[in-house]
Amino acid sequence: MLVTLATRTFTPEPTAAALRLGALARALAAGGDRVRVLTSCLAPSVARDARQLVDGGAEPGEGRGLVEVRRAPVLRDRTGAVRGYVSYMSFDVPLVARLLTGPRPDVVVSEPPPTTGAAVRIACAARRVPYVYYCADIVSDAAALAGVSGLVVRAVAGLESFALRGARRVIAVSDGVARRARDLGARDVVVVPNGVRVPDTVADGTPEGFPACDGPVFVYAGTVAQWLAPEAFVDAFERARARLGDARLVFVGQGSGWEALADRSRGVAGVEMIPTVSAAEADRWMARATATLASLRPGGYDYAYPTKILASLAQGTPVIYAGPGQAARDVAEAGLGVACGLDADKIAEAMVSVASGSAPWAGSEGVRAWVRKHRSVASSSAAAAAVVRSALA
């Protein structure tokens, strides 16, 4: 087949969506399919850290197929993210024209946001091409949890429903996402949990800007958004600081909550903020950390599973997860770090216990083995590729 992936983010960007779709592209290519990726130009900070593909160039797939990546300019915010509806439209409006020209694909794969899904539905209807919606989250639920106005939430839900209802197949990353996708009108939903690649060895080398301190280093790597409540870690770090010695709390990433988090962190000793880096550089940050951090605000979005947890474990680093859901159960039951409620005092105690070595811990190789067994990207991407191929059945 010729499969077109329509996504505003793609490898080597360090986002969960980029890594997920990169794995899908490789899995399709390994089966002999040709893959054409329509995406955006890399953020400057990522481009500095990663080898860029030449616009319109090709990258060999792992098999008889070929992965071709075509990048186009897009508006990014000050943090380097394609975020907000002006940025979305700068990608989605040209995307319609890009999908309507060139070779006719056999199937198209779309990722959120819903505006991209809507653009894909319109273009695919014009060319009578089926599409698959890779539903990693429910954007309207996230907007509601973030306190967005009801009018905007309803508009987003309408777009999301439009995108989901038109899809020949929908891939959901969890049972909870699948349930909400069906609520919004999705017809044929298959659950394929997110997976990550576990390298043969953990990332080596020291990332640029890594703190030279005598105490523990806690790293939050990835998207910063209100519904994730990352400011709880700043509150906790302040409370635990006296017991942590010369410690650092480092945020590496971007997102809608980046500026608010910077304001909250200002003046707090030991807190540092690093703009988005490449996926390889993010791996080095996680590999060198004492522990990585992940969180999820309870209420309405409890079915989410932060992929940064899996990325950290793949590097053999324990996780402090503050939030509800399956992620909390996995961390607690498998000795992957510490799971607690989204409460500054509880997080502070978790930081102290991990730093002192008293927290339950299956060991570096133990947690890497857990990820291989339960959340391997090889199995998840192969399953997702099978769903994409089934869209032609």
Buried (B, 14 or more C-beta within 10 A) or exposed (E): BBBBBBBBBBBBBBBBBBBBBBBBBBBBBBBEBBBBBBBBBBBEBBBEBBEBBEEEEEBEBEBEBBBBBBBBEBBBBEBBBBBBEEBBBBBBEBBBEBBEEEEEBBBBBBBBBBBBBBBBBBBBEEEEBBBBBBBBBBBBBBBBBBEBEEEEBEBBBBBBBBBBBBBBBBBBBBEBBBBBBBEBBBEEBBBBBBBBBBEEEBBEEEBEEBBEEEBBBBBBBBBBBBBBBBBBBBBBBBBBBEBBEEBBBBBBBBBBBBEBBBEBBEEEEBBBBBBBBBBBBBBBBBBBBBBBBBBBBBEEBBBBBBBBBBBBBBBBBBBBBBBBBBBBEBBBEBBBBBBBEBEBEBBBBBBBBBBEEEBBBBEBEBBBBBBBEBBBBBBBBBBBBBBBBBBEE
